[in-house]
Amino acid sequence: MARVIVDVMPKPEILDPQGKAVHGALPRLGYHAVTDVRQGKRFELEVEVADEATLAEVHALAGTLLSNPVIEDYSVRVDQ
Amino acid sequence: MARVIVDVMPKPEILDPQGKAVHGALPRLGYHAVTDVRQGKRFELEVEVADEATLAEVHALAGTLLSNPVIEDYSVRVDQ
């Protein structure tokens, strides 16, 4: 078995209200070291083997089912 | 500036309805290589410098504001 990680983040030019909400709460809670926050999704996909065909399938589903290509970017990596 | 990544995932023993929903949709969409899916959150935190004090603050806010320690685990790493 292998694990493939798909990270999905809002495109840089897209407003990230969730990230802004978290960032806005930090000073009130006494946290001052963080200058910006962006929030996205993380998927852990279990596969039999992380070969080329499987990774091609993961890219296909990441770009359709797991992310919205209009407002999000995704990245795929095999978890060592 | 440095970027610190906080990944938040449901604890293994906790039911993950979002992951199950994604996994359930895969065969209908023609994807068969993925045997399980878990979904969590990814935070990208911008900081001035990723020193010990800053990372201690990130751990503190990750365990309180960014995750629910009863049902979620988090991990912190500096993005190279």
Backbone of each chain as nested JSON, in Angstrom:
{
  "chains": [
    {"id": "A", "residues": [
      {"number": 1, "name": "MET", "atoms": {"N": [0.846, -1.202, 0.0], "CA": [0.0, 0.0, 0.0], "C": [0.882, 1.253, 0.0]}},
      {"number": 2, "name": "ALA", "atoms": {"N": [0.359, 2.296, -0.584], "CA": [1.074, 3.567, -0.552], "C": [0.053, 4.664, -0.268]}},
      {"number": 3, "name": "ARG", "atoms": {"N": [0.565, 5.808, 0.212], "CA": [-0.338, 6.922, 0.496], "C": [0.067, 8.106, -0.361]}},
      {"number": 4, "name": "VAL", "atoms": {"N": [-0.94, 8.658, -1.049], "CA": [-0.717, 9.826, -1.895], "C": [-1.436, 11.015, -1.255]}},
      {"number": 5, "name": "ILE", "atoms": {"N": [-0.706, 12.14, -1.124], "CA": [-1.285, 13.336, -0.502], "C": [-1.678, 14.318, -1.605]}},
      {"number": 6, "name": "VAL", "atoms": {"N": [-2.905, 14.806, -1.521], "CA": [-3.36, 15.863, -2.433], "C": [-3.672, 17.093, -1.579]}},
      {"number": 7, "name": "ASP", "atoms": {"N": [-2.949, 18.154, -1.838], "CA": [-3.202, 19.422, -1.133], "C": [-3.931, 20.373, -2.077]}},
      {"number": 8, "name": "VAL", "atoms": {"N": [-5.005, 20.952, -1.596], "CA": [-5.817, 21.876, -2.406], "C": [-5.86, 23.224, -1.695]}},
      {"number": 9, "name": "MET", "atoms": {"N": [-5.388, 24.279, -2.372], "CA": [-5.379, 25.622, -1.766], "C": [-6.079, 26.612, -2.684]}},
      {"number": 10, "name": "PRO", "atoms": {"N": [-6.669, 27.666, -2.128], "CA": [-7.248, 28.713, -2.981], "C": [-6.152, 29.336, -3.846]}},
      {"number": 11, "name": "LYS", "atoms": {"N": [-6.477, 29.679, -5.074], "CA": [-5.501, 30.38, -5.916], "C": [-5.1, 31.687, -5.214]}},
      {"number": 12, "name": "PRO", "atoms": {"N": [-3.842, 32.129, -5.377], "CA": [-3.353, 33.317, -4.658], "C": [-4.24, 34.544, -4.862]}},
      {"number": 13, "name": "GLU", "atoms": {"N": [-4.792, 34.687, -6.057], "CA": [-5.575, 35.905, -6.331], "C": [-7.014, 35.81, -5.809]}},
      {"number": 14, "name": "ILE", "atoms": {"N": [-7.382, 34.633, -5.291], "CA": [-8.763, 34.427, -4.826], "C": [-8.871, 34.797, -3.333]}},
      {"number": 15, "name": "LEU", "atoms": {"N": [-9.927, 35.522, -2.962], "CA": [-10.159, 35.864, -1.548], "C": [-10.328, 34.57, -0.746]}},
      {"number": 16, "name": "ASP", "atoms": {"N": [-9.703, 34.542, 0.45], "CA": [-9.758, 33.327, 1.291], "C": [-10.412, 33.701, 2.62]}},
      {"number": 17, "name": "PRO", "atoms": {"N": [-11.749, 33.78, 2.663], "CA": [-12.428, 34.245, 3.877], "C": [-12.101, 33.421, 5.122]}},
      {"number": 18, "name": "GLN", "atoms": {"N": [-11.937, 32.093, 4.938], "CA": [-11.629, 31.255, 6.11], "C": [-10.257, 31.639, 6.678]}},
      {"number": 19, "name": "GLY", "atoms": {"N": [-9.296, 31.774, 5.795], "CA": [-7.956, 32.162, 6.234], "C": [-7.967, 33.526, 6.898]}},
      {"number": 20, "name": "LYS", "atoms": {"N": [-8.731, 34.449, 6.314], "CA": [-8.819, 35.817, 6.877], "C": [-9.456, 35.76, 8.273]}},
      {"number": 21, "name": "ALA", "atoms": {"N": [-10.472, 34.909, 8.438], "CA": [-11.164, 34.816, 9.742], "C": [-10.195, 34.296, 10.8]}},
      {"number": 22, "name": "VAL", "atoms": {"N": [-9.424, 33.284, 10.443], "CA": [-8.449, 32.737, 11.402], "C": [-7.411, 33.806, 11.729]}},
      {"number": 23, "name": "HIS", "atoms": {"N": [-6.916, 34.469, 10.686], "CA": [-5.874, 35.483, 10.894], "C": [-6.389, 36.611, 11.789]}},
      {"number": 24, "name": "GLY", "atoms": {"N": [-7.65, 36.996, 11.565], "CA": [-8.239, 38.081, 12.352], "C": [-8.386, 37.734, 13.824]}},
      {"number": 25, "name": "ALA", "atoms": {"N": [-8.538, 36.436, 14.122], "CA": [-8.755, 36.023, 15.519], "C": [-7.444, 35.942, 16.306]}},
      {"number": 26, "name": "LEU", "atoms": {"N": [-6.329, 35.824, 15.613], "CA": [-5.056, 35.56, 16.305], "C": [-4.681, 36.615, 17.35]}},
      {"number": 27, "name": "PRO", "atoms": {"N": [-4.696, 37.934, 17.024], "CA": [-4.275, 38.906, 18.043], "C": [-5.139, 38.842, 19.299]}},
      {"number": 28, "name": "ARG", "atoms": {"N": [-6.452, 38.66, 19.097], "CA": [-7.376, 38.593, 20.263], "C": [-6.994, 37.435, 21.188]}},
      {"number": 29, "name": "LEU", "atoms": {"N": [-6.43, 36.376, 20.601], "CA": [-6.087, 35.19, 21.401], "C": [-4.63, 35.243, 21.886]}},
      {"number": 30, "name": "GLY", "atoms": {"N": [-3.958, 36.385, 21.575], "CA": [-2.595, 36.56, 22.079], "C": [-1.51, 36.023, 21.167]}},
      {"number": 31, "name": "TYR", "atoms": {"N": [-1.868, 35.74, 19.928], "CA": [-0.866, 35.214, 18.988], "C": [-0.473, 36.34, 18.025]}},
      {"number": 32, "name": "HIS", "atoms": {"N": [0.824, 36.632, 17.934], "CA": [1.259, 37.783, 17.13], "C": [2.32, 37.433, 16.097]}},
      {"number": 33, "name": "ALA", "atoms": {"N": [2.778, 36.188, 16.06], "CA": [3.921, 35.84, 15.203], "C": [3.504, 35.557, 13.762]}},
      {"number": 34, "name": "VAL", "atoms": {"N": [2.208, 35.342, 13.527], "CA": [1.748, 34.93, 12.195], "C": [1.233, 36.139, 11.428]}},
      {"number": 35, "name": "THR", "atoms": {"N": [1.79, 36.403, 10.238], "CA": [1.41, 37.608, 9.483], "C": [0.315, 37.337, 8.458]}},
      {"number": 36, "name": "ASP", "atoms": {"N": [0.115, 36.079, 8.055], "CA": [-0.99, 35.774, 7.136], "C": [-1.344, 34.302, 7.277]}},
      {"number": 37, "name": "VAL", "atoms": {"N": [-2.613, 33.985, 6.981], "CA": [-3.099, 32.599, 7.079], "C": [-3.889, 32.271, 5.82]}},
      {"number": 38, "name": "ARG", "atoms": {"N": [-3.607, 31.114, 5.207], "CA": [-4.451, 30.639, 4.113], "C": [-4.899, 29.229, 4.472]}},
      {"number": 39, "name": "GLN", "atoms": {"N": [-6.18, 28.944, 4.208], "CA": [-6.724, 27.641, 4.585], "C": [-7.157, 26.881, 3.337]}},
      {"number": 40, "name": "GLY", "atoms": {"N": [-6.801, 25.583, 3.299], "CA": [-7.215, 24.735, 2.177], "C": [-7.578, 23.358, 2.681]}},
      {"number": 41, "name": "LYS", "atoms": {"N": [-7.556, 22.382, 1.751], "CA": [-7.941, 21.023, 2.102], "C": [-6.755, 20.089, 1.883]}},
      {"number": 42, "name": "ARG", "atoms": {"N": [-6.743, 19.023, 2.696], "CA": [-5.712, 17.993, 2.545], "C": [-6.413, 16.645, 2.413]}},
      {"number": 43, "name": "PHE", "atoms": {"N": [-6.039, 15.882, 1.379], "CA": [-6.613, 14.554, 1.179], "C": [-5.5, 13.517, 1.292]}},
      {"number": 44, "name": "GLU", "atoms": {"N": [-5.782, 12.447, 2.021], "CA": [-4.849, 11.311, 2.082], "C": [-5.519, 10.155, 1.338]}},
      {"number": 45, "name": "LEU", "atoms": {"N": [-4.916, 9.75, 0.229], "CA": [-5.492, 8.69, -0.611], "C": [-4.645, 7.431, -0.46]}},
      {"number": 46, "name": "GLU", "atoms": {"N": [-5.298, 6.328, -0.067], "CA": [-4.582, 5.046, 0.013], "C": [-4.697, 4.366, -1.352]}},
      {"number": 47, "name": "VAL", "atoms": {"N": [-3.561, 3.894, -1.887], "CA": [-3.548, 3.195, -3.18], "C": [-2.724, 1.921, -3.042]}},
      {"number": 48, "name": "GLU", "atoms": {"N": [-2.965, 0.953, -3.953], "CA": [-2.196, -0.302, -3.89], "C": [-0.714, 0.004, -4.144]}},
      {"number": 49, "name": "VAL", "atoms": {"N": [-0.461, 0.704, -5.246], "CA": [0.934, 1.023, -5.591], "C": [0.943, 2.386, -6.277]}},
      {"number": 50, "name": "ALA", "atoms": {"N": [1.903, 3.223, -5.948], "CA": [1.938, 4.606, -6.492], "C": [2.697, 4.619, -7.812]}},
      {"number": 51, "name": "ASP", "atoms": {"N": [2.183, 3.845, -8.778], "CA": [2.858, 3.811, -10.087], "C": [2.309, 4.911, -10.993]}},
      {"number": 52, "name": "GLU", "atoms": {"N": [2.834, 4.973, -12.231], "CA": [2.493, 6.079, -13.132], "C": [0.993, 6.147, -13.411]}},
      {"number": 53, "name": "ALA", "atoms": {"N": [0.399, 4.977, -13.661], "CA": [-1.034, 4.937, -14.0], "C": [-1.869, 5.433, -12.819]}},
      {"number": 54, "name": "THR", "atoms": {"N": [-1.498, 5.009, -11.619], "CA": [-2.24, 5.423, -10.43], "C": [-2.105, 6.926, -10.216]}},
      {"number": 55, "name": "LEU", "atoms": {"N": [-0.897, 7.443, -10.367], "CA": [-0.686, 8.884, -10.167], "C": [-1.419, 9.696, -11.232]}},
      {"number": 56, "name": "ALA", "atoms": {"N": [-1.516, 9.144, -12.446], "CA": [-2.292, 9.835, -13.493], "C": [-3.76, 9.897, -13.076]}},
      {"number": 57, "name": "GLU", "atoms": {"N": [-4.263, 8.81, -12.508], "CA": [-5.664, 8.786, -12.048], "C": [-5.849, 9.781, -10.904]}},
      {"number": 58, "name": "VAL", "atoms": {"N": [-4.875, 9.841, -9.989], "CA": [-4.985, 10.774, -8.859], "C": [-5.008, 12.22, -9.365]}},
      {"number": 59, "name": "HIS", "atoms": {"N": [-4.154, 12.517, -10.355], "CA": [-4.166, 13.879, -10.927], "C": [-5.531, 14.182, -11.543]}},
      {"number": 60, "name": "ALA", "atoms": {"N": [-6.101, 13.193, -12.228], "CA": [-7.4, 13.404, -12.882], "C": [-8.482, 13.684, -11.842]}},
      {"number": 61, "name": "LEU", "atoms": {"N": [-8.549, 12.87, -10.787], "CA": [-9.604, 13.1, -9.795], "C": [-9.307, 14.339, -8.948]}},
      {"number": 62, "name": "ALA", "atoms": {"N": [-8.021, 14.658, -8.744], "CA": [-7.689, 15.862, -7.966], "C": [-8.163, 17.118, -8.699]}},
      {"number": 63, "name": "GLY", "atoms": {"N": [-8.036, 17.114, -10.024], "CA": [-8.412, 18.292, -10.803], "C": [-9.885, 18.401, -11.091]}},
      {"number": 64, "name": "THR", "atoms": {"N": [-10.657, 17.357, -10.753], "CA": [-12.102, 17.401, -11.029], "C": [-12.925, 17.28, -9.746]}},
      {"number": 65, "name": "LEU", "atoms": {"N": [-12.67, 16.19, -9.002], "CA": [-13.508, 15.904, -7.833], "C": [-13.019, 16.618, -6.564]}},
      {"number": 66, "name": "LEU", "atoms": {"N": [-11.684, 16.7, -6.393], "CA": [-11.157, 17.202, -5.111], "C": [-10.927, 18.719, -5.128]}},
      {"number": 67, "name": "SER", "atoms": {"N": [-10.872, 19.306, -6.317], "CA": [-10.634, 20.755, -6.35], "C": [-11.478, 21.397, -7.447]}},
      {"number": 68, "name": "ASN", "atoms": {"N": [-11.673, 22.706, -7.305], "CA": [-12.386, 23.478, -8.326], "C": [-11.321, 24.276, -9.076]}},
      {"number": 69, "name": "PRO", "atoms": {"N": [-10.993, 23.844, -10.315], "CA": [-9.872, 24.464, -11.029], "C": [-10.034, 25.966, -11.27]}},
      {"number": 70, "name": "VAL", "atoms": {"N": [-11.252, 26.482, -11.144], "CA": [-11.443, 27.929, -11.355], "C": [-10.864, 28.717, -10.184]}},
      {"number": 71, "name": "ILE", "atoms": {"N": [-10.984, 28.213, -8.972], "CA": [-10.576, 28.989, -7.794], "C": [-9.501, 28.308, -6.949]}},
      {"number": 72, "name": "GLU", "atoms": {"N": [-9.155, 27.063, -7.294], "CA": [-8.192, 26.345, -6.46], "C": [-7.053, 25.749, -7.283]}},
      {"number": 73, "name": "ASP", "atoms": {"N": [-5.892, 25.638, -6.642], "CA": [-4.763, 24.898, -7.198], "C": [-4.595, 23.622, -6.361]}},
      {"number": 74, "name": "TYR", "atoms": {"N": [-4.092, 22.55, -6.99], "CA": [-3.825, 21.341, -6.201], "C": [-2.4, 20.869, -6.447]}},
      {"number": 75, "name": "SER", "atoms": {"N": [-1.872, 20.104, -5.52], "CA": [-0.568, 19.457, -5.725], "C": [-0.687, 18.009, -5.234]}},
      {"number": 76, "name": "VAL", "atoms": {"N": [0.08, 17.146, -5.879], "CA": [0.048, 15.705, -5.588], "C": [1.447, 15.258, -5.197]}},
      {"number": 77, "name": "ARG", "atoms": {"N": [1.589, 14.511, -4.11], "CA": [2.894, 13.921, -3.791], "C": [2.67, 12.58, -3.089]}},
      {"number": 78, "name": "VAL", "atoms": {"N": [3.642, 11.694, -3.266], "CA": [3.594, 10.39, -2.61], "C": [4.193, 10.559, -1.222]}},
      {"number": 79, "name": "ASP", "atoms": {"N": [3.439, 10.087, -0.203], "CA": [3.889, 10.221, 1.188], "C": [4.909, 9.138, 1.464]}},
      {"number": 80, "name": "GLN", "atoms": {"N": [6.189, 9.528, 1.747], "CA": [7.234, 8.497, 1.973], "C": [7.027, 7.792, 3.311]}}
    ]},
    {"id": "B", "residues": [
      {"number": 1, "name": "MET", "atoms": {"N": [10.884, 36.254, 5.412], "CA": [9.606, 35.584, 5.645], "C": [9.772, 34.069, 5.516]}},
      {"number": 2, "name": "ALA", "atoms": {"N": [8.972, 33.341, 6.263], "CA": [8.977, 31.882, 6.149], "C": [7.531, 31.404, 6.158]}},
      {"number": 3, "name": "ARG", "atoms": {"N": [7.338, 30.185, 5.646], "CA": [5.971, 29.637, 5.612], "C": [5.952, 28.365, 6.448]}},
      {"number": 4, "name": "VAL", "atoms": {"N": [4.992, 28.285, 7.355], "CA": [4.823, 27.101, 8.197], "C": [3.509, 26.43, 7.795]}},
      {"number": 5, "name": "ILE", "atoms": {"N": [3.573, 25.114, 7.559], "CA": [2.388, 24.357, 7.151], "C": [1.832, 23.616, 8.369]}},
      {"number": 6, "name": "VAL", "atoms": {"N": [0.532, 23.757, 8.588], "CA": [-0.143, 22.98, 9.637], "C": [-1.173, 22.086, 8.945]}},
      {"number": 7, "name": "ASP", "atoms": {"N": [-0.989, 20.795, 9.082], "CA": [-1.952, 19.844, 8.53], "C": [-2.81, 19.291, 9.668]}},
      {"number": 8, "name": "VAL", "atoms": {"N": [-4.115, 19.302, 9.459], "CA": [-5.055, 18.815, 10.479], "C": [-5.871, 17.687, 9.865]}},
      {"number": 9, "name": "MET", "atoms": {"N": [-5.819, 16.496, 10.478], "CA": [-6.563, 15.341, 9.961], "C": [-7.423, 14.74, 11.067]}},
      {"number": 10, "name": "PRO", "atoms": {"N": [-8.549, 14.119, 10.695], "CA": [-9.348, 13.419, 11.721], "C": [-8.503, 12.316, 12.361]}},
      {"number": 11, "name": "LYS", "atoms": {"N": [-8.677, 12.084, 13.645], "CA": [-7.986, 10.96, 14.285], "C": [-8.407, 9.663, 13.583]}},
      {"number": 12, "name": "PRO", "atoms": {"N": [-7.478, 8.676, 13.497], "CA": [-7.777, 7.449, 12.745], "C": [-9.073, 6.766, 13.201]}},
      {"number": 13, "name": "GLU", "atoms": {"N": [-9.338, 6.819, 14.509], "CA": [-10.52, 6.088, 15.003], "C": [-11.824, 6.87, 14.805]}},
      {"number": 14, "name": "ILE", "atoms": {"N": [-11.709, 8.108, 14.308], "CA": [-12.894, 8.949, 14.159], "C": [-13.491, 8.765, 12.755]}},
      {"number": 15, "name": "LEU", "atoms": {"N": [-14.808, 8.634, 12.655], "CA": [-15.481, 8.509, 11.363], "C": [-15.213, 9.779, 10.546]}},
      {"number": 16, "name": "ASP", "atoms": {"N": [-14.925, 9.577, 9.25], "CA": [-14.598, 10.717, 8.374], "C": [-15.609, 10.761, 7.236]}},
      {"number": 17, "name": "PRO", "atoms": {"N": [-16.812, 11.341, 7.493], "CA": [-17.875, 11.304, 6.484], "C": [-17.478, 11.954, 5.161]}},
      {"number": 18, "name": "GLN", "atoms": {"N": [-16.688, 13.035, 5.239], "CA": [-16.293, 13.694, 3.988], "C": [-15.417, 12.762, 3.15]}},
      {"number": 19, "name": "GLY", "atoms": {"N": [-14.471, 12.136, 3.806], "CA": [-13.594, 11.201, 3.106], "C": [-14.386, 10.038, 2.527]}},
      {"number": 20, "name": "LYS", "atoms": {"N": [-15.336, 9.536, 3.322], "CA": [-16.174, 8.413, 2.858], "C": [-16.997, 8.845, 1.635]}},
      {"number": 21, "name": "ALA", "atoms": {"N": [-17.511, 10.073, 1.665], "CA": [-18.339, 10.549, 0.536], "C": [-17.497, 10.616, -0.739]}},
      {"number": 22, "name": "VAL", "atoms": {"N": [-16.287, 11.129, -0.611], "CA": [-15.4, 11.217, -1.79], "C": [-15.083, 9.804, -2.284]}},
      {"number": 23, "name": "HIS", "atoms": {"N": [-14.729, 8.93, -1.341], "CA": [-14.367, 7.56, -1.713], "C": [-15.535, 6.855, -2.402]}},
      {"number": 24, "name": "GLY", "atoms": {"N": [-16.737, 7.087, -1.889], "CA": [-17.924, 6.443, -2.469], "C": [-18.213, 6.895, -3.886]}},
      {"number": 25, "name": "ALA", "atoms": {"N": [-17.798, 8.132, -4.215], "CA": [-18.108, 8.668, -5.559], "C": [-17.119, 8.179, -6.616]}},
      {"number": 26, "name": "LEU", "atoms": {"N": [-15.971, 7.726, -6.203], "CA": [-14.906, 7.418, -7.163], "C": [-15.292, 6.376, -8.217]}},
      {"number": 27, "name": "PRO", "atoms": {"N": [-15.856, 5.204, -7.815], "CA": [-16.154, 4.194, -8.856], "C": [-17.141, 4.712, -9.899]}},
      {"number": 28, "name": "ARG", "atoms": {"N": [-18.147, 5.485, -9.417], "CA": [-19.158, 6.022, -10.363], "C": [-18.493, 6.913, -11.398]}},
      {"number": 29, "name": "LEU", "atoms": {"N": [-17.38, 7.574, -11.008], "CA": [-16.71, 8.504, -11.927], "C": [-15.601, 7.804, -12.714]}},
      {"number": 30, "name": "GLY", "atoms": {"N": [-15.473, 6.468, -12.502], "CA": [-14.506, 5.708, -13.281], "C": [-13.129, 5.614, -12.663]}},
      {"number": 31, "name": "TYR", "atoms": {"N": [-13.015, 5.984, -11.388], "CA": [-11.72, 5.915, -10.719], "C": [-11.705, 4.686, -9.811]}},
      {"number": 32, "name": "HIS", "atoms": {"N": [-10.701, 3.811, -10.004], "CA": [-10.692, 2.544, -9.249], "C": [-9.386, 2.298, -8.489]}},
      {"number": 33, "name": "ALA", "atoms": {"N": [-8.41, 3.194, -8.617], "CA": [-7.083, 2.918, -8.051], "C": [-6.989, 3.289, -6.563]}},
      {"number": 34, "name": "VAL", "atoms": {"N": [-7.952, 4.066, -6.076], "CA": [-7.87, 4.565, -4.691], "C": [-8.714, 3.688, -3.772]}},
      {"number": 35, "name": "THR", "atoms": {"N": [-8.086, 3.141, -2.722], "CA": [-8.799, 2.203, -1.832], "C": [-9.389, 2.903, -0.598]}},
      {"number": 36, "name": "ASP", "atoms": {"N": [-8.897, 4.082, -0.243], "CA": [-9.494, 4.811, 0.879], "C": [-9.148, 6.292, 0.744]}},
      {"number": 37, "name": "VAL", "atoms": {"N": [-10.012, 7.148, 1.299], "CA": [-9.807, 8.599, 1.232], "C": [-10.062, 9.187, 2.616]}},
      {"number": 38, "name": "ARG", "atoms": {"N": [-9.155, 10.03, 3.078], "CA": [-9.404, 10.792, 4.307], "C": [-9.228, 12.269, 3.979]}},
      {"number": 39, "name": "GLN", "atoms": {"N": [-10.119, 13.1, 4.508], "CA": [-10.054, 14.527, 4.181], "C": [-9.798, 15.332, 5.449]}},
      {"number": 40, "name": "GLY", "atoms": {"N": [-8.876, 16.312, 5.336], "CA": [-8.588, 17.183, 6.478], "C": [-8.366, 18.593, 5.994]}},
      {"number": 41, "name": "LYS", "atoms": {"N": [-7.695, 19.383, 6.825], "CA": [-7.473, 20.804, 6.5], "C": [-5.966, 21.069, 6.41]}},
      {"number": 42, "name": "ARG", "atoms": {"N": [-5.64, 22.047, 5.567], "CA": [-4.238, 22.468, 5.426], "C": [-4.18, 23.977, 5.634]}},
      {"number": 43, "name": "PHE", "atoms": {"N": [-3.287, 24.416, 6.509], "CA": [-3.115, 25.85, 6.748], "C": [-1.697, 26.244, 6.348]}},
      {"number": 44, "name": "GLU", "atoms": {"N": [-1.6, 27.36, 5.634], "CA": [-0.286, 27.937, 5.32], "C": [-0.161, 29.221, 6.12]}},
      {"number": 45, "name": "LEU", "atoms": {"N": [0.784, 29.247, 7.054], "CA": [0.969, 30.404, 7.935], "C": [2.245, 31.13, 7.527]}},
      {"number": 46, "name": "GLU", "atoms": {"N": [2.117, 32.436, 7.243], "CA": [3.311, 33.24, 6.938], "C": [3.83, 33.816, 8.249]}},
      {"number": 47, "name": "VAL", "atoms": {"N": [5.133, 33.666, 8.486], "CA": [5.756, 34.201, 9.708], "C": [7.022, 34.951, 9.312]}},
      {"number": 48, "name": "GLU", "atoms": {"N": [7.47, 35.882, 10.214], "CA": [8.703, 36.623, 9.908], "C": [9.875, 35.645, 9.839]}},
      {"number": 49, "name": "VAL", "atoms": {"N": [10.028, 34.851, 10.884], "CA": [11.152, 33.893, 10.936], "C": [10.663, 32.653, 11.688]}},
      {"number": 50, "name": "ALA", "atoms": {"N": [11.024, 31.482, 11.187], "CA": [10.53, 30.234, 11.799], "C": [11.468, 29.795, 12.93]}},
      {"number": 51, "name": "ASP", "atoms": {"N": [11.599, 30.683, 13.937], "CA": [12.485, 30.323, 15.055], "C": [11.688, 29.542, 16.112]}},
      {"number": 52, "name": "GLU", "atoms": {"N": [12.386, 29.184, 17.209], "CA": [11.781, 28.309, 18.214], "C": [10.531, 28.947, 18.826]}},
      {"number": 53, "name": "ALA", "atoms": {"N": [10.623, 30.235, 19.139], "CA": [9.49, 30.925, 19.786], "C": [8.278, 30.936, 18.843]}},
      {"number": 54, "name": "THR", "atoms": {"N": [8.542, 31.217, 17.573], "CA": [7.441, 31.256, 16.601], "C": [6.808, 29.876, 16.45]}},
      {"number": 55, "name": "LEU", "atoms": {"N": [7.642, 28.84, 16.348], "CA": [7.093, 27.488, 16.195], "C": [6.318, 27.067, 17.444]}},
      {"number": 56, "name": "ALA", "atoms": {"N": [6.769, 27.523, 18.614], "CA": [6.018, 27.213, 19.85], "C": [4.639, 27.864, 19.775]}},
      {"number": 57, "name": "GLU", "atoms": {"N": [4.586, 29.091, 19.252], "CA": [3.292, 29.782, 19.111], "C": [2.42, 29.057, 18.091]}},
      {"number": 58, "name": "VAL", "atoms": {"N": [3.027, 28.594, 16.989], "CA": [2.253, 27.885, 15.97], "C": [1.665, 26.596, 16.554]}},
      {"number": 59, "name": "HIS", "atoms": {"N": [2.477, 25.876, 17.345], "CA": [1.953, 24.653, 17.982], "C": [0.777, 24.996, 18.905]}},
      {"number": 60, "name": "ALA", "atoms": {"N": [0.902, 26.092, 19.638], "CA": [-0.157, 26.469, 20.578], "C": [-1.446, 26.786, 19.825]}},
      {"number": 61, "name": "LEU", "atoms": {"N": [-1.361, 27.59, 18.754], "CA": [-2.594, 27.938, 18.044], "C": [-3.1, 26.747, 17.209]}},
      {"number": 62, "name": "ALA", "atoms": {"N": [-2.188, 25.887, 16.748], "CA": [-2.63, 24.709, 15.976], "C": [-3.465, 23.777, 16.86]}},
      {"number": 63, "name": "GLY", "atoms": {"N": [-3.06, 23.642, 18.125], "CA": [-3.763, 22.734, 19.024], "C": [-5.018, 23.315, 19.641]}},
      {"number": 64, "name": "THR", "atoms": {"N": [-5.26, 24.606, 19.419], "CA": [-6.459, 25.212, 20.019], "C": [-7.391, 25.783, 18.955]}},
      {"number": 65, "name": "LEU", "atoms": {"N": [-6.852, 26.671, 18.096], "CA": [-7.696, 27.377, 17.126], "C": [-7.882, 26.589, 15.828]}},
      {"number": 66, "name": "LEU", "atoms": {"N": [-6.812, 25.911, 15.361], "CA": [-6.879, 25.284, 14.03], "C": [-7.386, 23.845, 14.08]}},
      {"number": 67, "name": "SER", "atoms": {"N": [-7.348, 23.227, 15.247], "CA": [-7.807, 21.829, 15.305], "C": [-8.586, 21.588, 16.597]}},
      {"number": 68, "name": "ASN", "atoms": {"N": [-9.395, 20.538, 16.568], "CA": [-10.142, 20.124, 17.765], "C": [-9.432, 18.881, 18.309]}},
      {"number": 69, "name": "PRO", "atoms": {"N": [-8.691, 19.051, 19.422], "CA": [-7.853, 17.939, 19.895], "C": [-8.632, 16.675, 20.25]}},
      {"number": 70, "name": "VAL", "atoms": {"N": [-9.952, 16.777, 20.42], "CA": [-10.734, 15.583, 20.753], "C": [-10.859, 14.671, 19.534]}},
      {"number": 71, "name": "ILE", "atoms": {"N": [-11.008, 15.246, 18.352], "CA": [-11.276, 14.427, 17.156], "C": [-10.217, 14.573, 16.071]}},
      {"number": 72, "name": "GLU", "atoms": {"N": [-9.262, 15.497, 16.262], "CA": [-8.286, 15.739, 15.198], "C": [-6.859, 15.693, 15.723]}},
      {"number": 73, "name": "ASP", "atoms": {"N": [-5.936, 15.287, 14.824], "CA": [-4.5, 15.387, 15.086], "C": [-3.95, 16.479, 14.171]}},
      {"number": 74, "name": "TYR", "atoms": {"N": [-2.882, 17.149, 14.595], "CA": [-2.271, 18.147, 13.71], "C": [-0.769, 17.877, 13.615]}},
      {"number": 75, "name": "SER", "atoms": {"N": [-0.174, 18.378, 12.539], "CA": [1.291, 18.32, 12.416], "C": [1.765, 19.679, 11.899]}},
      {"number": 76, "name": "VAL", "atoms": {"N": [2.96, 20.057, 12.298], "CA": [3.54, 21.362, 11.94], "C": [4.868, 21.126, 11.233]}},
      {"number": 77, "name": "ARG", "atoms": {"N": [5.091, 21.795, 10.09], "CA": [6.418, 21.725, 9.467], "C": [6.71, 23.043, 8.761]}},
      {"number": 78, "name": "VAL", "atoms": {"N": [7.993, 23.357, 8.674], "CA": [8.412, 24.575, 7.975], "C": [8.54, 24.226, 6.504]}},
      {"number": 79, "name": "ASP", "atoms": {"N": [7.904, 25.049, 5.642], "CA": [7.907, 24.782, 4.2], "C": [9.229, 25.295, 3.645]}},
      {"number": 80, "name": "GLN", "atoms": {"N": [10.082, 24.381, 3.111], "CA": [11.4, 24.808, 2.59], "C": [11.251, 25.594, 1.308]}}
    ]}
  ]
}
